[in-house]
Amino acid sequence: MNAPQTLEKQVTGATIWLTGLPSAGKTTIAYELAETLRAEGRRVEVLDGDEIREFLSAGLGFSRADRHTNVRRIGFLAELLARNGVLALVPVIAPYADSREAVRKRHQAGGTAYVEVHVATPVDVCSVRDVKGLYAKQAAGELTGLTGVDDPYEAPESPDLRIESQNQTVQESAAAVRALLTERGLAA
């Protein structure tokens, strides 16, 4: 008796981690890129940091330990998706270098592609954008522990790509990530 053969084409997945300050443009770039990749027929998921906090990491605070746990959970989910052929776009602050490195190592251990994109928007630009009102709340004394203001953000020393979103359109930023994926053989 012959075993059934699978005709499903193997598609390379990857995790594309977009790190940066609050209001840097990470999520906007991720959704723009997702739209382009889906139009090309790719399987794509955006793991939005706010949604993850609500559905997978509810109950975690913003201490260093809780932030590390949150990043590890997201990294686990992203790697699971990526090794199954999905391009996982992860727009998450992930303020600590050791947390991001743990995610990278998890991917390396599994042979899963991992791309780190630093959306390197300066804090003064982010505070003007202030899409969630966090900078205004921090300035008014209603919020403490804001990443990049009164809580640390350890910028990646050598990301795979650095985007200065204040100097280009969202479409140009997404195109830069798309070009890197093509260069790495992760997108056609």
C-alpha positions in Angstrom: 0.0 0.0 0.0 1.4 3.4 -0.9 1.4 6.3 1.5 -0.5 9.3 0.4 1.7 12.0 -1.0 1.4 15.6 0.0 1.3 18.1 -2.9 1.4 21.1 -0.7 4.2 23.4 -1.6 6.6 24.2 1.2 6.7 28.0 1.8 9.3 29.5 3.9 8.0 31.4 6.9 9.9 34.0 9.0 9.5 36.2 11.9 10.0 39.9 11.1 10.3 41.7 14.5 9.8 45.5 14.3 11.1 47.1 17.5 11.1 50.7 18.5 9.6 53.3 20.8 5.9 53.8 21.3 4.4 55.7 18.3 7.5 54.9 16.2 5.4 53.5 13.4 6.0 49.8 14.0 2.4 48.7 13.7 1.5 51.0 10.8 4.5 49.6 8.8 3.6 46.0 9.7 0.0 46.4 8.5 1.1 48.1 5.3 3.6 45.3 4.6 1.1 42.7 5.5 -1.3 44.1 2.9 1.4 43.9 0.2 2.5 40.4 1.1 -1.1 39.1 1.2 -1.7 40.6 -2.3 1.2 38.5 -3.4 -0.4 35.4 -2.0 1.7 35.0 1.1 0.3 33.8 4.4 0.9 36.6 6.9 -0.1 37.3 10.5 0.5 40.6 12.4 1.1 39.9 16.1 0.2 43.3 17.4 1.7 44.0 20.8 -1.5 45.6 22.2 -3.6 42.6 21.1 -1.1 40.1 22.6 -1.2 42.0 25.9 -5.0 41.8 25.9 -5.4 38.1 24.9 -2.2 36.2 25.8 -0.4 38.3 28.4 -3.3 39.8 30.4 -2.3 40.1 34.0 1.3 41.0 33.1 2.5 44.4 34.2 5.4 46.4 32.8 8.2 45.4 35.2 11.4 44.2 33.5 10.5 40.5 34.3 6.9 40.9 33.0 8.1 42.6 29.8 10.6 39.7 29.3 7.8 37.2 29.8 5.6 39.0 27.3 8.4 39.1 24.7 9.2 35.4 25.2 5.5 34.5 24.7 5.3 36.5 21.5 8.5 35.1 20.3 7.2 31.5 20.9 4.0 32.3 18.9 5.9 34.0 16.1 8.3 31.1 15.8 5.5 28.6 15.7 3.8 30.5 12.9 7.0 31.0 11.0 8.1 27.4 11.1 4.7 26.6 9.5 5.2 28.8 6.5 3.7 32.1 7.8 5.4 35.4 7.7 4.8 36.7 11.3 5.1 40.4 11.5 5.7 41.4 15.1 5.4 45.2 15.8 6.3 45.0 19.5 8.5 47.5 21.5 10.5 44.7 23.2 12.7 47.3 25.1 15.4 45.0 26.3 18.2 43.6 24.2 18.4 40.3 26.2 14.7 39.6 25.6 15.1 40.2 21.8 18.2 38.0 21.8 16.4 35.2 23.5 13.8 35.3 20.8 16.5 35.3 18.1 18.2 32.3 19.7 14.9 30.4 19.9 14.5 30.9 16.1 18.1 29.9 15.4 17.7 26.8 17.4 14.7 25.8 15.4 16.2 26.8 12.1 13.5 29.5 11.6 14.3 32.7 9.9 14.3 35.8 12.1 14.7 39.4 10.9 15.0 42.3 13.3 13.9 45.7 12.1 14.6 48.8 14.3 12.1 51.5 13.6 14.5 54.2 14.9 12.1 57.1 15.2 13.4 59.7 17.7 11.5 60.1 20.9 10.7 63.8 20.1 8.9 62.7 16.9 7.2 59.8 18.7 5.9 62.2 21.4 4.4 64.4 18.7 2.7 61.5 17.0 1.6 60.1 20.4 -1.1 57.9 18.8 -2.2 56.4 22.2 -1.7 59.6 24.3 1.0 57.9 26.3 3.5 60.7 26.1 0.9 63.3 27.1 -0.1 61.1 30.1 3.5 60.8 31.1 4.1 64.5 30.8 1.0 65.2 33.0 2.3 62.8 35.6 -0.5 60.3 35.0 1.8 57.6 33.7 5.2 56.3 34.7 7.4 53.6 33.1 7.0 54.9 29.5 9.6 53.2 27.4 12.2 55.6 26.1 11.2 58.4 28.5 11.4 57.2 32.1 12.0 53.5 31.4 14.9 52.2 29.3 14.8 51.3 25.7 17.9 49.4 24.5 18.1 50.1 20.8 19.4 47.2 18.7 23.1 47.6 18.0 23.1 45.8 14.7 19.6 45.1 13.5 19.0 43.6 10.1 17.4 46.8 9.0 17.1 50.3 10.5 14.2 52.5 9.4 14.0 56.2 10.3 10.2 56.5 9.7 10.3 60.3 10.2 12.2 60.5 6.9 10.0 58.4 4.6 6.4 57.4 4.0 4.8 54.4 5.5 4.8 52.8 2.0 8.6 53.5 1.6 9.2 52.0 5.0 7.2 48.8 4.2 9.0 48.6 0.8 12.4 48.7 2.6 11.4 45.7 4.7 9.9 43.9 1.7 13.2 44.5 -0.2 15.2 42.9 2.7 12.8 39.9 2.7 13.4 39.5 -1.1 17.1 39.8 -0.6 17.0 37.0 2.0 14.8 34.7 -0.1 11.9 35.1 2.3 9.6 36.8 -0.2 9.4 36.3 -4.0 
